[in-house]
Amino acid sequence: MHNHLTAFASSYETTPMRILFKTAASMIFLTAISLAACTKTSTNTTVDCTGVTPTYTNDIKAIMTANCAISGCHTTLSSAGGYDLTNYANCKNAKDRISGSVQHNSGYQSMPQAAAKLDDATIKKIVCWVQNGCMQ
């Protein structure tokens, strides 16, 4: 009888550990899948910027003012997704998000919202500005 009790007791002691291990492994697996699902599914497209050297002051500021930093959109950090695109520093900090959004890349919110996609020349200026290091 002692052997049966010992076998039962050791089986009982490992069962909660097995459940704990299986639960922890399942949670790690689900967390990994969730994190993978939240990542960008594509990177920004690379554009041939030979001879195209836009600066924020000469090119990008006007594009942002006309299409992004408008009433109800990206004028304060508390508006439209938390992006204030009214100045150089904020645009530079959001450069990858801006580039992906105006290109309508997978994994990004297409911008501008409720308007036609920007023309190719304008998108190229934005992408080249980013690729060239966001010159002011």
Secondary structure, DSSP 4 states (H G I P E B T S, - for coil): -HHHHHHHHHHHHHHHHHHHHHHHHHHHHHHHHHHHHHS-SSPPPP---TT----IIIIIHHHHHHHTSSTTSSSSTTSGGG---SSHHHHHHTHHHHHHHHTT-TTS--SSTTSPPPPHHHHHHHHHHHHTT---
